[in-house]
Amino acid sequence: MKTTTKTLIAGHFGLIMLLCAGTAAADGWQLDAHGQVRVRGIVDSSRGDLKDSGVFEREYLTQRARARLDLKSASSKAWFRMTLQDARIWGEETSPLNDKTANGLDVQEAFAVLPLVDGLTLKVGRQEIIFDNHRLMGNVGWLQRAQSFDAAKVTFKRDALRVDAFWTQVSERDSGDNEGSVPAGRGGDIGLLGLRAHYTLAKTTPTEGKKVKELMGASLVYLMRKNDATQELRHTAGGIFNGKFGGLKTTLEAYMQAGDLGTKSISSQLAAVNVGYGLGGAIK
């Protein structure tokens, strides 16, 4: 009897699910399962540069399929998440019978959240990192593959204040094990460090059956990116304010960037204002 690697992986995953279910029943852990299938049709005329050269027409279907497991403790704030994702174009494999490479199959999330002290938690593993309106840090959820990081993040919550600090290894230069999972001699290490402090200035009154929402809030954000290969050291800092006044919604944000990229200096600024008004009912 021939046993393939994929069979072994499937067997191990099934065993893990059974063990988690057993743990949930025995020790007060809760296992939640979630799934998603998103199919999107694309029509591309390749006219992004508004030129006639190299024009071609493309029509194709893309798909994102996700399976997510959350394992949560009933007695503490510790929990674990695993999200498997397959992102593909329909018909991209050379043969539906023989081509089983599944190049778009990956782990979108695999992290554990551990309570440290009162109000302080640690999230470590592959995770999505989102700050405010996704301007500086986000999961790029519009793309089928989306974005996640191998990171460690510490979160502190106390009343209206929330502080997040993370570090992620965006790219690793050397292989850290004997399996060669990281090609040796790759360009260079890329690290990203971030800090965000958010304060809720006003929120809705708690009502049974309705989730409390923020009406006004402000954030200060700092990011540092270091790329050894390009001799890059980039600092980004700024802030954002969100407010809702009746039907009026406002967002004000401003950031500046400084640092070095090889022998060149980095200097840039960004400011944005967004104002909207909800007319009520089904009209936005």
ABEGO torsion letter per residue (X at the ends): XBBBAAAAAAAAAAAAAAAAAAAAAAAGBBBBBBBBBBBBBBBBAGAAAGBABGBBBBBBBBBBBBBBBBBBBAABABBBBBBBBBBBBBGABABAAABAAGAABBBABBBBBBBABBGBBBBBEBBBBBBEAGAABBAGAABAAEBBBBBBBBBBBBEABBBBBBBBBABBABBABAAGABBBGBAEBBBBBBBBBBBBABBBBBBBGBBBBBABBBBBBBBBBBBAAAGBBBBBBEBBBBBBBEABBBBBBBBBBBEBBEABBBBBBBBBBBBBBBAEEABX
